[in-house]
Amino acid sequence: MNDTVDKLVIFLAKRDGIDKLVKTFQYVSKLVNWHAEKTYPEFATRAKQWEVASGLSRKAFRSGRFLTGFNALRRSPGTSSGFRLLAVLANSGEMVYFFFDHFLWLSRIGVMDSKYAKRMSFISAFGESVGYVFFIISDFILISRGLKAERKLLTEEEEPKETEGEIKKIRMDRIMRLMAVAANIADLIIALAEIEPNPFCNHTLTLGISGLVSAWAGWYRNWPS
């Protein structure tokens, strides 16, 4: 049986694992900068530098990540025509996000002209938003199906052990999908702050909390069982 340290090592060996750790650094430092900006300006500046460095590091870690969506469509496009359409829309949005995120990263570190950063950021955020909307729809449909299947199992007269195992599996899947929905909604808020700036989405507290919700939901989903 793996202990906590073993699980942490396994978690951090994954690209998603290290991404969620650095994302936590990024949004904790954003909130620290916001809180300390007026009272401890020097400390706030250091927190801001940590936030920027974490954000750029995450973009480097995501190099080639757009191929994940492409491979998902290639290998498992969906069980029905409706789910195939949702998969195409969701993964296409995610592919646009990760692909143009490469150019945003290059613009911000000075390899490309910085004048392209704003445009790349908008395109990337727009694709990200489209992807999240359809991933959320897919998850809610599957959660609904799981609830119906669970109710059916509870009313059927079958072996208690078999039924209990199936119900446990359905409930675990529902928890994981709810974590995915929470993360996607939080990231959608962050993306909307870039696409259509507004007082709510662009408030530092909203961005900080959304980033941490997304990061910690990702921790839960990727943590070894």
N, C-alpha and C positions, 0 to 999 in steps of 0.2 A: 504493500500500500504506500503510495507516494505521500510524503508529508508536505507541509506548506512550502518549504524551501524548494523541494523537487518540483512542485507545481509552478512556483514562480519562475524557476529556470526554464521549464517547458514553455510557459507563457511568454517570457521575454525572448525566446528563440524564434517565435513567430513574428512575421512582419506586422500583423495586426496587433500583436501584443505590445511591441515596442512603440507602435504608433499611438496606442491608447495611453501608455505611460507618458510619452512626450506631449500628447494632447492635454493631459492633466496638468503638466508643468506649464503649458502655454496659457491655459485659462485660469489657473490659480494665480499666475504672475500678472495676468490682465486685471484680475480683481484686486490684487495687492497694490498694483500701480494706481488704480482708481481710488482705492481707500486712502492711500498714503500721499497722493499727489499734492495736497495742500499742506499737510502737517509735516511730512518728511520727504521733501522734493528729491533729495539725493538718493534716498532709498527707492523712491518711486521710479527714478530714472533707471536704476539697476534692474528693477522688476520689469520695466518696459523692454530693456535690452534682452532679458531672459525670454520674454514673450516673443519678440521678433525672431530671436535665434531658434526657439522651439518651433515656430511656424515654418521657418525656412528648412529646418532639419526634417520636419514631417514631409515637406514637398520632395526632398531628396529621397527619403525612404520610399515614396510612392512612385518612383521611376518605373515605368513599364506596367503600372497597375491597370491601365486601360485594357490590357489583354485579358484580365480576369472576366470582364463583362463579355468580351468576344468569345472566350472559351465557354462561358456559361450558355450562351446562345447556341454555340456549336455542339455542345455535349448534351444539354438538357433544356430545350426550348420551352417545355411545358407539356402538360398532359391533355390539354384541350385547345381548341382554336382560340378561345377567350384568354386562356393563360399564356398561350404563345404570343398573342398580341401584347398583353401586359408585360411579358418578359422582354419582348423586343423594345418596347417604349422605355421600360425602366433601365435595362442594361445599355441601351443606346445613349440615354441621358447621362448615365454614369461614365460611359466611355468618353463622351465629349468632355465631361468634367475632368477626368484624370488626364486626358490627352492635352488639353489646353492648359492644364495646371503645370505641365512641363515648361511651357513658354512663359507663364507667369513667374515661375521660380527663376528661370534664366534672366528675365527682365529685372527682377528684384536683386539678384546678386551681381548684376552689371555685365553679364555676358551678352545680352541683347540690350538694345536701347530701352531705357526706362520709360520712354513715352508709350511703349506697347503694353505696359503693365496693367493700366486701367482697362483697356479693351480686352486683354486676355482674362482678366479677373471677371469681367462681366460675362463673357462667353462661358467660362468655366462654371461660374455660379448659376447661370441659366440652365446649362445641361444638368448640373447637380440637382437643381430644383425639380426639373422634369422627372429625373430618375427617382427622386425621393417620393414624389406624389404617386407614381405608379407602383413603387415598392410597398408603400403604405396601403394602397388599395388591395394589392395582392395578399398582403398579410391579413388584413381584415376579413377578406373572403375566406381564407384558410382557417382563421380563428373561428369564424361562424360555422364552417363545416365541421370543425373539431367539436364544437359545442353540441351540434346535432348528433354527431357520432357518439359522444359521451352519454347524452340523454338516452339514445337508443340502447346502448350497452347496459345502462342502469335498469332498463325495463325488461331486458331479455333474461330468460332463465338459463344461464350457462354455468359452467364451472367457475366458482368464486375466484380461484387463483388466476385463471385465464382472463376473466373480466377485469380483475384488479390490475393485472399487468398492462392490459390495453388502455385502461383509464389513466394509469400512471404515465404511460407514454404520451397520451393525448394532452394531459395537463402539462407535462414538461415541454412539449412542443409549443403549447399556448404561451407559457412563460417566456420562452425564447423569442417567440414572435412579438409579444408585447414589449420585450426589451428592444427588439429591432424597430418597432413602431416608435417607441420613445426616443431612440437615437435618431431616427429619420426625421421626426417632427422637430427635434432640437436643431439638427443640422439644416433643416429647411428654413428655420427662423434665421439662422446665421447667413444662409445664402440669400434670403430675401433682403437682408440688410445691405447686401451688395447690389442687388438688382434694382430695388425700389427703396432707397433710404427713407426711413420714417422714425419718429421719436421713440416708438416702442422697440422695434427690432434693433435699432442702432444704439440703444442705451447700453452702457458698459455692463450694467448689472444683468440685463437680458442676455447679452452675448456671453458673459462669463458663466452664468448658470446654465445656459443652453449647451455651451461647450463641455461643461462638466457632466451634465446629464448624458450627453452623447458618449463621452469618454468612459464613464462608469458603467453605462449599459453595455458598452463594448467589452469592458473588463469582465462583466458577468458572463457574456456570451462566449468569450474566448478562454475563460478560465478552465483549466483541465479538470475533468470530473474525477 
